[in-house]
Amino acid sequence: MIRRCGYLNSSQRVKTVLEGGQSDRVPLFEVWIDALHQELGVSNPALAHPELGQDVILLPSSSPPESNSWKNGVDEFGRAWRKGFYHDGVLKNTADLRRFSPPADYARKFFAEKAVKQALINYPDHFPFFGTHIGPFMSTYMAMGMENMFCSLYSDCAFVEAVMDTRTEWCLALFRQAVRLGAELIIMGDDAAHRGGPMISPRVWQQLVLPHHRRIVEELPVPVIWHSDGRMEELLPFAVQAGFAGIHGLEPPAGNNLLAIKQKYGNQLVLIGNIDVNLLCGSDQDALCREVGRCLREGGDKMFMLSTSNSIFKGMNPSTVKNYFKLITAHP
């Protein structure tokens, strides 16, 4: 196990924290840098993380050209899109499920292997990871439509479980492909909560979702971090039970108290995030500076990596985002 011993490179820094050791400084781990590449001076979106001072590099990926994902129409998973935004899901029966469940080898189409290899060659000292929102719970309610899925928990739970089985298989197929290409950590986006708390009760979560999360963790050869928006306090015990290496997000406006979560779970889960993204949409630089300082104090120097509570997305204030990356990379 790597322990604190002078200067570490970026990859060693992240590995140290994942192994429970004390790094030379808090790793910088922005998970998704989805926008503002030109404004931030990024030469290539695939290299955004290292170019912006992060200790990690995200394996580049994209939906196949023939997919309707993020476009218009129904995609190969049964998700309906309208003008680039998710609209609804179409899965209503087993025939739909057969039609909208791609085979495992379809995962190869999501990666341009030459681009992945080149990114890893360019930054060999950075920690490679892969992250996307395809968790079994989220993929199920997107494929079925949220209203239909939540009603089906009472009227046809067996079908919900069948959909979740196929989505777990897809998670494993895509994540295994990422690992084959060099990913040493998976961030699994599986949004499960809103600002009021979990979308389903902890009891139903334990029965319905936990076995799928546990299977994903057990069958992958690398650690898995669970990302979710919303207030996660009631679901964190299941993150531990599933065997996740950590949690990403910890959205402050939803009531996630980093200090309290750190005190309760800081020896069991690596915590990533907690910078309020609302501040990056505004122009109060002093408030942003205080926010970064708060997260570094409350996160501590073990089992914590600094990140926003969500991502870098379109609509943020470019000047504030620039200042954010300047602030965090200047911190010792």
KOLLUM-243857 format. One record per residue (C-alpha): residue number from 1; x, y, z; residue in three letters; chain. Coordinates in steps of 0.05 Angstrom, whole numbers, always signed. Example, Ala and Ser with C-alpha at 12.3 -4.5 7.8 and 13.67 -1.06 7.14 Angstrom:
KOLLUM-243857
{pos=1	u=+246	v=-90	w=+156	code=ALA	unit=A}
{pos=2	u=+273	v=-21	w=+143	code=SER	unit=A}
END
This chain:
KOLLUM-243857
{pos=1	u=+0	v=+0	w=+0	code=MET	unit=A}
{pos=2	u=+25	v=+69	w=-18	code=ILE	unit=A}
{pos=3	u=+33	v=+114	w=+42	code=ARG	unit=A}
{pos=4	u=+51	v=+187	w=+49	code=ARG	unit=A}
{pos=5	u=+124	v=+196	w=+31	code=CYS	unit=A}
{pos=6	u=+142	v=+262	w=-1	code=GLY	unit=A}
{pos=7	u=+119	v=+282	w=-70	code=TYR	unit=A}
{pos=8	u=+72	v=+236	w=-108	code=LEU	unit=A}
{pos=9	u=+52	v=+240	w=-180	code=ASN	unit=A}
{pos=10	u=-21	v=+246	w=-198	code=SER	unit=A}
{pos=11	u=-34	v=+171	w=-206	code=SER	unit=A}
{pos=12	u=+0	v=+154	w=-140	code=GLN	unit=A}
{pos=13	u=-39	v=+210	w=-105	code=ARG	unit=A}
{pos=14	u=-106	v=+181	w=-125	code=VAL	unit=A}
{pos=15	u=-85	v=+110	w=-110	code=LYS	unit=A}
{pos=16	u=-62	v=+130	w=-41	code=THR	unit=A}
{pos=17	u=-129	v=+159	w=-23	code=VAL	unit=A}
{pos=18	u=-167	v=+100	w=-52	code=LEU	unit=A}
{pos=19	u=-124	v=+54	w=-9	code=GLU	unit=A}
{pos=20	u=-138	v=+94	w=+53	code=GLY	unit=A}
{pos=21	u=-69	v=+126	w=+58	code=GLY	unit=A}
{pos=22	u=-50	v=+198	w=+67	code=GLN	unit=A}
{pos=23	u=-29	v=+233	w=+4	code=SER	unit=A}
{pos=24	u=+19	v=+292	w=-4	code=ASP	unit=A}
{pos=25	u=-43	v=+335	w=-19	code=ARG	unit=A}
{pos=26	u=-117	v=+327	w=-32	code=VAL	unit=A}
{pos=27	u=-126	v=+298	w=-102	code=PRO	unit=A}
{pos=28	u=-164	v=+340	w=-153	code=LEU	unit=A}
{pos=29	u=-218	v=+295	w=-184	code=PHE	unit=A}
{pos=30	u=-269	v=+332	w=-226	code=GLU	unit=A}
{pos=31	u=-309	v=+275	w=-255	code=VAL	unit=A}
{pos=32	u=-344	v=+306	w=-315	code=TRP	unit=A}
{pos=33	u=-319	v=+367	w=-352	code=ILE	unit=A}
{pos=34	u=-375	v=+369	w=-404	code=ASP	unit=A}
{pos=35	u=-374	v=+441	w=-428	code=ALA	unit=A}
{pos=36	u=-336	v=+507	w=-434	code=LEU	unit=A}
{pos=37	u=-276	v=+473	w=-465	code=HIS	unit=A}
{pos=38	u=-262	v=+532	w=-511	code=GLN	unit=A}
{pos=39	u=-272	v=+583	w=-456	code=GLU	unit=A}
{pos=40	u=-225	v=+545	w=-410	code=LEU	unit=A}
{pos=41	u=-171	v=+539	w=-463	code=GLY	unit=A}
{pos=42	u=-174	v=+464	w=-470	code=VAL	unit=A}
{pos=43	u=-140	v=+440	w=-533	code=SER	unit=A}
{pos=44	u=-179	v=+374	w=-537	code=ASN	unit=A}
{pos=45	u=-240	v=+354	w=-494	code=PRO	unit=A}
{pos=46	u=-209	v=+285	w=-485	code=ALA	unit=A}
{pos=47	u=-151	v=+318	w=-449	code=LEU	unit=A}
{pos=48	u=-192	v=+368	w=-408	code=ALA	unit=A}
{pos=49	u=-176	v=+337	w=-341	code=HIS	unit=A}
{pos=50	u=-100	v=+339	w=-342	code=PRO	unit=A}
{pos=51	u=-100	v=+405	w=-379	code=GLU	unit=A}
{pos=52	u=-141	v=+436	w=-323	code=LEU	unit=A}
{pos=53	u=-96	v=+409	w=-269	code=GLY	unit=A}
{pos=54	u=-136	v=+348	w=-248	code=GLN	unit=A}
{pos=55	u=-100	v=+286	w=-222	code=ASP	unit=A}
{pos=56	u=-143	v=+241	w=-266	code=VAL	unit=A}
{pos=57	u=-158	v=+229	w=-339	code=ILE	unit=A}
{pos=58	u=-226	v=+207	w=-363	code=LEU	unit=A}
{pos=59	u=-226	v=+153	w=-417	code=LEU	unit=A}
{pos=60	u=-259	v=+188	w=-477	code=PRO	unit=A}
{pos=61	u=-323	v=+157	w=-500	code=SER	unit=A}
{pos=62	u=-386	v=+175	w=-539	code=SER	unit=A}
{pos=63	u=-451	v=+144	w=-562	code=SER	unit=A}
{pos=64	u=-447	v=+109	w=-630	code=PRO	unit=A}
{pos=65	u=-465	v=+154	w=-689	code=PRO	unit=A}
{pos=66	u=-528	v=+113	w=-704	code=GLU	unit=A}
{pos=67	u=-555	v=+122	w=-633	code=SER	unit=A}
{pos=68	u=-611	v=+171	w=-618	code=ASN	unit=A}
{pos=69	u=-583	v=+185	w=-549	code=SER	unit=A}
{pos=70	u=-581	v=+260	w=-536	code=TRP	unit=A}
{pos=71	u=-615	v=+272	w=-603	code=LYS	unit=A}
{pos=72	u=-687	v=+260	w=-623	code=ASN	unit=A}
{pos=73	u=-728	v=+196	w=-620	code=GLY	unit=A}
{pos=74	u=-722	v=+131	w=-582	code=VAL	unit=A}
{pos=75	u=-652	v=+104	w=-571	code=ASP	unit=A}
{pos=76	u=-628	v=+32	w=-567	code=GLU	unit=A}
{pos=77	u=-644	v=+28	w=-492	code=PHE	unit=A}
{pos=78	u=-716	v=+52	w=-498	code=GLY	unit=A}
{pos=79	u=-703	v=+123	w=-475	code=ARG	unit=A}
{pos=80	u=-742	v=+176	w=-513	code=ALA	unit=A}
{pos=81	u=-705	v=+241	w=-529	code=TRP	unit=A}
{pos=82	u=-732	v=+308	w=-553	code=ARG	unit=A}
{pos=83	u=-685	v=+362	w=-580	code=LYS	unit=A}
{pos=84	u=-626	v=+332	w=-543	code=GLY	unit=A}
{pos=85	u=-660	v=+324	w=-476	code=PHE	unit=A}
{pos=86	u=-689	v=+262	w=-442	code=TYR	unit=A}
{pos=87	u=-764	v=+260	w=-448	code=HIS	unit=A}
{pos=88	u=-792	v=+192	w=-428	code=ASP	unit=A}
{pos=89	u=-784	v=+117	w=-432	code=GLY	unit=A}
{pos=90	u=-821	v=+67	w=-476	code=VAL	unit=A}
{pos=91	u=-811	v=+0	w=-442	code=LEU	unit=A}
{pos=92	u=-879	v=-29	w=-424	code=LYS	unit=A}
{pos=93	u=-872	v=-105	w=-433	code=ASN	unit=A}
{pos=94	u=-824	v=-162	w=-445	code=THR	unit=A}
{pos=95	u=-826	v=-151	w=-521	code=ALA	unit=A}
{pos=96	u=-802	v=-80	w=-510	code=ASP	unit=A}
{pos=97	u=-748	v=-105	w=-463	code=LEU	unit=A}
{pos=98	u=-722	v=-153	w=-516	code=ARG	unit=A}
{pos=99	u=-722	v=-99	w=-568	code=ARG	unit=A}
{pos=100	u=-686	v=-47	w=-526	code=PHE	unit=A}
{pos=101	u=-631	v=-88	w=-493	code=SER	unit=A}
{pos=102	u=-567	v=-85	w=-535	code=PRO	unit=A}
{pos=103	u=-519	v=-144	w=-531	code=PRO	unit=A}
{pos=104	u=-455	v=-139	w=-491	code=ALA	unit=A}
{pos=105	u=-409	v=-132	w=-552	code=ASP	unit=A}
{pos=106	u=-445	v=-67	w=-569	code=TYR	unit=A}
{pos=107	u=-402	v=-35	w=-514	code=ALA	unit=A}
{pos=108	u=-343	v=-34	w=-561	code=ARG	unit=A}
{pos=109	u=-377	v=+20	w=-603	code=LYS	unit=A}
{pos=110	u=-374	v=+70	w=-545	code=PHE	unit=A}
{pos=111	u=-299	v=+76	w=-547	code=PHE	unit=A}
{pos=112	u=-251	v=+99	w=-601	code=ALA	unit=A}
{pos=113	u=-193	v=+55	w=-579	code=GLU	unit=A}
{pos=114	u=-140	v=+97	w=-614	code=LYS	unit=A}
{pos=115	u=-164	v=+160	w=-578	code=ALA	unit=A}
{pos=116	u=-163	v=+125	w=-511	code=VAL	unit=A}
{pos=117	u=-93	v=+97	w=-521	code=LYS	unit=A}
{pos=118	u=-67	v=+165	w=-544	code=GLN	unit=A}
{pos=119	u=-96	v=+200	w=-483	code=ALA	unit=A}
{pos=120	u=-63	v=+149	w=-436	code=LEU	unit=A}
{pos=121	u=+3	v=+156	w=-474	code=ILE	unit=A}
{pos=122	u=+1	v=+232	w=-468	code=ASN	unit=A}
{pos=123	u=-10	v=+230	w=-393	code=TYR	unit=A}
{pos=124	u=+21	v=+166	w=-364	code=PRO	unit=A}
{pos=125	u=+26	v=+196	w=-294	code=ASP	unit=A}
{pos=126	u=-48	v=+212	w=-288	code=HIS	unit=A}
{pos=127	u=-99	v=+165	w=-259	code=PHE	unit=A}
{pos=128	u=-145	v=+136	w=-314	code=PRO	unit=A}
{pos=129	u=-219	v=+126	w=-298	code=PHE	unit=A}
{pos=130	u=-285	v=+119	w=-334	code=PHE	unit=A}
{pos=131	u=-352	v=+148	w=-312	code=GLY	unit=A}
{pos=132	u=-421	v=+151	w=-341	code=THR	unit=A}
{pos=133	u=-494	v=+152	w=-320	code=HIS	unit=A}
{pos=134	u=-517	v=+81	w=-334	code=ILE	unit=A}
{pos=135	u=-529	v=+53	w=-264	code=GLY	unit=A}
{pos=136	u=-583	v=-1	w=-260	code=PRO	unit=A}
{pos=137	u=-634	v=+41	w=-222	code=PHE	unit=A}
{pos=138	u=-628	v=+104	w=-265	code=MET	unit=A}
{pos=139	u=-626	v=+64	w=-330	code=SER	unit=A}
{pos=140	u=-689	v=+28	w=-310	code=THR	unit=A}
{pos=141	u=-731	v=+90	w=-295	code=TYR	unit=A}
{pos=142	u=-705	v=+124	w=-357	code=MET	unit=A}
{pos=143	u=-722	v=+64	w=-402	code=ALA	unit=A}
{pos=144	u=-791	v=+54	w=-370	code=MET	unit=A}
{pos=145	u=-807	v=+127	w=-357	code=GLY	unit=A}
{pos=146	u=-807	v=+151	w=-285	code=MET	unit=A}
{pos=147	u=-882	v=+150	w=-273	code=GLU	unit=A}
{pos=148	u=-890	v=+82	w=-305	code=ASN	unit=A}
{pos=149	u=-832	v=+51	w=-266	code=MET	unit=A}
{pos=150	u=-852	v=+77	w=-198	code=PHE	unit=A}
{pos=151	u=-924	v=+55	w=-209	code=CYS	unit=A}
{pos=152	u=-899	v=-13	w=-233	code=SER	unit=A}
{pos=153	u=-863	v=-23	w=-167	code=LEU	unit=A}
{pos=154	u=-933	v=-37	w=-140	code=TYR	unit=A}
{pos=155	u=-968	v=-66	w=-201	code=SER	unit=A}
{pos=156	u=-913	v=-107	w=-235	code=ASP	unit=A}
{pos=157	u=-849	v=-108	w=-194	code=CYS	unit=A}
{pos=158	u=-825	v=-170	w=-230	code=ALA	unit=A}
{pos=159	u=-820	v=-131	w=-295	code=PHE	unit=A}
{pos=160	u=-782	v=-75	w=-261	code=VAL	unit=A}
{pos=161	u=-733	v=-127	w=-235	code=GLU	unit=A}
{pos=162	u=-726	v=-157	w=-304	code=ALA	unit=A}
{pos=163	u=-709	v=-89	w=-334	code=VAL	unit=A}
{pos=164	u=-659	v=-77	w=-278	code=MET	unit=A}
{pos=165	u=-627	v=-145	w=-292	code=ASP	unit=A}
{pos=166	u=-614	v=-125	w=-365	code=THR	unit=A}
{pos=167	u=-587	v=-57	w=-344	code=ARG	unit=A}
{pos=168	u=-539	v=-88	w=-295	code=THR	unit=A}
{pos=169	u=-514	v=-133	w=-351	code=GLU	unit=A}
{pos=170	u=-503	v=-71	w=-394	code=TRP	unit=A}
{pos=171	u=-466	v=-36	w=-338	code=CYS	unit=A}
{pos=172	u=-419	v=-94	w=-332	code=LEU	unit=A}
{pos=173	u=-409	v=-99	w=-407	code=ALA	unit=A}
{pos=174	u=-391	v=-25	w=-415	code=LEU	unit=A}
{pos=175	u=-349	v=-22	w=-352	code=PHE	unit=A}
{pos=176	u=-310	v=-85	w=-370	code=ARG	unit=A}
{pos=177	u=-294	v=-54	w=-437	code=GLN	unit=A}
{pos=178	u=-269	v=+9	w=-402	code=ALA	unit=A}
{pos=179	u=-225	v=-33	w=-356	code=VAL	unit=A}
{pos=180	u=-198	v=-71	w=-416	code=ARG	unit=A}
{pos=181	u=-177	v=-5	w=-446	code=LEU	unit=A}
{pos=182	u=-142	v=+19	w=-383	code=GLY	unit=A}
{pos=183	u=-192	v=+47	w=-333	code=ALA	unit=A}
{pos=184	u=-169	v=+35	w=-261	code=GLU	unit=A}
{pos=185	u=-233	v=+62	w=-229	code=LEU	unit=A}
{pos=186	u=-306	v=+66	w=-249	code=ILE	unit=A}
{pos=187	u=-353	v=+123	w=-231	code=ILE	unit=A}
{pos=188	u=-423	v=+95	w=-237	code=MET	unit=A}
{pos=189	u=-476	v=+149	w=-243	code=GLY	unit=A}
{pos=190	u=-540	v=+122	w=-214	code=ASP	unit=A}
{pos=191	u=-582	v=+182	w=-192	code=ASP	unit=A}
{pos=192	u=-626	v=+158	w=-135	code=ALA	unit=A}
{pos=193	u=-648	v=+219	w=-96	code=ALA	unit=A}
{pos=194	u=-674	v=+290	w=-99	code=HIS	unit=A}
{pos=195	u=-667	v=+346	w=-49	code=ARG	unit=A}
{pos=196	u=-721	v=+315	w=-5	code=GLY	unit=A}
{pos=197	u=-686	v=+248	w=-1	code=GLY	unit=A}
{pos=198	u=-686	v=+181	w=-37	code=PRO	unit=A}
{pos=199	u=-734	v=+168	w=-95	code=MET	unit=A}
{pos=200	u=-755	v=+102	w=-63	code=ILE	unit=A}
{pos=201	u=-755	v=+80	w=+10	code=SER	unit=A}
{pos=202	u=-692	v=+50	w=+40	code=PRO	unit=A}
{pos=203	u=-730	v=-16	w=+50	code=ARG	unit=A}
{pos=204	u=-747	v=-21	w=-25	code=VAL	unit=A}
{pos=205	u=-676	v=+1	w=-43	code=TRP	unit=A}
{pos=206	u=-646	v=-54	w=-1	code=GLN	unit=A}
{pos=207	u=-690	v=-107	w=-34	code=GLN	unit=A}
{pos=208	u=-690	v=-81	w=-105	code=LEU	unit=A}
{pos=209	u=-627	v=-43	w=-120	code=VAL	unit=A}
{pos=210	u=-573	v=-64	w=-70	code=LEU	unit=A}
{pos=211	u=-564	v=-134	w=-100	code=PRO	unit=A}
{pos=212	u=-549	v=-103	w=-168	code=HIS	unit=A}
{pos=213	u=-500	v=-53	w=-140	code=HIS	unit=A}
{pos=214	u=-466	v=-108	w=-101	code=ARG	unit=A}
{pos=215	u=-460	v=-152	w=-163	code=ARG	unit=A}
{pos=216	u=-428	v=-96	w=-204	code=ILE	unit=A}
{pos=217	u=-377	v=-83	w=-149	code=VAL	unit=A}
{pos=218	u=-361	v=-157	w=-140	code=GLU	unit=A}
{pos=219	u=-354	v=-173	w=-214	code=GLU	unit=A}
{pos=220	u=-308	v=-115	w=-234	code=LEU	unit=A}
{pos=221	u=-233	v=-120	w=-221	code=PRO	unit=A}
{pos=222	u=-227	v=-46	w=-204	code=VAL	unit=A}
{pos=223	u=-259	v=-2	w=-150	code=PRO	unit=A}
{pos=224	u=-327	v=+30	w=-163	code=VAL	unit=A}
{pos=225	u=-350	v=+98	w=-139	code=ILE	unit=A}
{pos=226	u=-425	v=+113	w=-137	code=TRP	unit=A}
{pos=227	u=-449	v=+181	w=-162	code=HIS	unit=A}
{pos=228	u=-517	v=+208	w=-145	code=SER	unit=A}
{pos=229	u=-549	v=+276	w=-139	code=ASP	unit=A}
{pos=230	u=-596	v=+292	w=-82	code=GLY	unit=A}
{pos=231	u=-596	v=+280	w=-7	code=ARG	unit=A}
{pos=232	u=-561	v=+213	w=+2	code=MET	unit=A}
{pos=233	u=-557	v=+204	w=+77	code=GLU	unit=A}
{pos=234	u=-609	v=+148	w=+82	code=GLU	unit=A}
{pos=235	u=-576	v=+109	w=+25	code=LEU	unit=A}
{pos=236	u=-503	v=+114	w=+48	code=LEU	unit=A}
{pos=237	u=-507	v=+50	w=+91	code=PRO	unit=A}
{pos=238	u=-524	v=+13	w=+27	code=PHE	unit=A}
{pos=239	u=-464	v=+42	w=-8	code=ALA	unit=A}
{pos=240	u=-421	v=+10	w=+46	code=VAL	unit=A}
{pos=241	u=-460	v=-56	w=+41	code=GLN	unit=A}
{pos=242	u=-452	v=-57	w=-35	code=ALA	unit=A}
{pos=243	u=-377	v=-50	w=-27	code=GLY	unit=A}
{pos=244	u=-369	v=+16	w=-64	code=PHE	unit=A}
{pos=245	u=-301	v=+49	w=-55	code=ALA	unit=A}
{pos=246	u=-335	v=+116	w=-46	code=GLY	unit=A}
{pos=247	u=-388	v=+167	w=-63	code=ILE	unit=A}
{pos=248	u=-386	v=+225	w=-112	code=HIS	unit=A}
{pos=249	u=-432	v=+285	w=-110	code=GLY	unit=A}
{pos=250	u=-452	v=+304	w=-40	code=LEU	unit=A}
{pos=251	u=-495	v=+362	w=-65	code=GLU	unit=A}
{pos=252	u=-494	v=+416	w=-12	code=PRO	unit=A}
{pos=253	u=-562	v=+448	w=-28	code=PRO	unit=A}
{pos=254	u=-594	v=+379	w=-18	code=ALA	unit=A}
{pos=255	u=-570	v=+379	w=+54	code=GLY	unit=A}
{pos=256	u=-509	v=+334	w=+48	code=ASN	unit=A}
{pos=257	u=-465	v=+357	w=+105	code=ASN	unit=A}
{pos=258	u=-393	v=+338	w=+87	code=LEU	unit=A}
{pos=259	u=-367	v=+343	w=+158	code=LEU	unit=A}
{pos=260	u=-422	v=+299	w=+186	code=ALA	unit=A}
{pos=261	u=-416	v=+248	w=+130	code=ILE	unit=A}
{pos=262	u=-340	v=+248	w=+139	code=LYS	unit=A}
{pos=263	u=-347	v=+234	w=+213	code=GLN	unit=A}
{pos=264	u=-395	v=+176	w=+202	code=LYS	unit=A}
{pos=265	u=-368	v=+144	w=+139	code=TYR	unit=A}
{pos=266	u=-298	v=+173	w=+131	code=GLY	unit=A}
{pos=267	u=-264	v=+107	w=+145	code=ASN	unit=A}
{pos=268	u=-309	v=+67	w=+99	code=GLN	unit=A}
{pos=269	u=-321	v=+110	w=+37	code=LEU	unit=A}
{pos=270	u=-277	v=+157	w=-3	code=VAL	unit=A}
{pos=271	u=-316	v=+222	w=-9	code=LEU	unit=A}
{pos=272	u=-311	v=+262	w=-73	code=ILE	unit=A}
{pos=273	u=-345	v=+329	w=-86	code=GLY	unit=A}
{pos=274	u=-387	v=+377	w=-45	code=ASN	unit=A}
{pos=275	u=-367	v=+442	w=-81	code=ILE	unit=A}
{pos=276	u=-434	v=+476	w=-94	code=ASP	unit=A}
{pos=277	u=-442	v=+482	w=-169	code=VAL	unit=A}
{pos=278	u=-490	v=+541	w=-161	code=ASN	unit=A}
{pos=279	u=-430	v=+583	w=-142	code=LEU	unit=A}
{pos=280	u=-398	v=+567	w=-209	code=LEU	unit=A}
{pos=281	u=-459	v=+594	w=-244	code=CYS	unit=A}
{pos=282	u=-452	v=+661	w=-210	code=GLY	unit=A}
{pos=283	u=-397	v=+713	w=-202	code=SER	unit=A}
{pos=284	u=-383	v=+716	w=-127	code=ASP	unit=A}
{pos=285	u=-310	v=+698	w=-126	code=GLN	unit=A}
{pos=286	u=-302	v=+708	w=-52	code=ASP	unit=A}
{pos=287	u=-358	v=+659	w=-38	code=ALA	unit=A}
{pos=288	u=-325	v=+609	w=-84	code=LEU	unit=A}
{pos=289	u=-259	v=+617	w=-48	code=CYS	unit=A}
{pos=290	u=-294	v=+604	w=+19	code=ARG	unit=A}
{pos=291	u=-329	v=+543	w=-10	code=GLU	unit=A}
{pos=292	u=-264	v=+512	w=-33	code=VAL	unit=A}
{pos=293	u=-232	v=+526	w=+35	code=GLY	unit=A}
{pos=294	u=-291	v=+495	w=+71	code=ARG	unit=A}
{pos=295	u=-290	v=+431	w=+30	code=CYS	unit=A}
{pos=296	u=-215	v=+423	w=+41	code=LEU	unit=A}
{pos=297	u=-222	v=+433	w=+116	code=ARG	unit=A}
{pos=298	u=-283	v=+387	w=+124	code=GLU	unit=A}
{pos=299	u=-258	v=+334	w=+76	code=GLY	unit=A}
{pos=300	u=-191	v=+328	w=+111	code=GLY	unit=A}
{pos=301	u=-128	v=+297	w=+85	code=ASP	unit=A}
{pos=302	u=-151	v=+224	w=+80	code=LYS	unit=A}
{pos=303	u=-207	v=+190	w=+42	code=MET	unit=A}
{pos=304	u=-226	v=+254	w=+7	code=PHE	unit=A}
{pos=305	u=-217	v=+282	w=-64	code=MET	unit=A}
{pos=306	u=-239	v=+351	w=-85	code=LEU	unit=A}
{pos=307	u=-292	v=+360	w=-139	code=SER	unit=A}
{pos=308	u=-355	v=+398	w=-154	code=THR	unit=A}
{pos=309	u=-419	v=+364	w=-130	code=SER	unit=A}
{pos=310	u=-438	v=+348	w=-202	code=ASN	unit=A}
{pos=311	u=-398	v=+370	w=-264	code=SER	unit=A}
{pos=312	u=-376	v=+428	w=-307	code=ILE	unit=A}
{pos=313	u=-435	v=+441	w=-351	code=PHE	unit=A}
{pos=314	u=-463	v=+491	w=-401	code=LYS	unit=A}
{pos=315	u=-492	v=+553	w=-368	code=GLY	unit=A}
{pos=316	u=-438	v=+561	w=-316	code=MET	unit=A}
{pos=317	u=-401	v=+628	w=-313	code=ASN	unit=A}
{pos=318	u=-336	v=+616	w=-352	code=PRO	unit=A}
{pos=319	u=-298	v=+668	w=-311	code=SER	unit=A}
{pos=320	u=-318	v=+635	w=-246	code=THR	unit=A}
{pos=321	u=-302	v=+566	w=-272	code=VAL	unit=A}
{pos=322	u=-233	v=+590	w=-293	code=LYS	unit=A}
{pos=323	u=-223	v=+619	w=-224	code=ASN	unit=A}
{pos=324	u=-246	v=+553	w=-193	code=TYR	unit=A}
{pos=325	u=-192	v=+513	w=-229	code=PHE	unit=A}
{pos=326	u=-141	v=+567	w=-212	code=LYS	unit=A}
{pos=327	u=-160	v=+564	w=-138	code=LEU	unit=A}
{pos=328	u=-157	v=+489	w=-131	code=ILE	unit=A}
{pos=329	u=-93	v=+478	w=-170	code=THR	unit=A}
{pos=330	u=-58	v=+533	w=-130	code=ALA	unit=A}
{pos=331	u=-76	v=+501	w=-63	code=HIS	unit=A}
{pos=332	u=-18	v=+463	w=-32	code=PRO	unit=A}
END
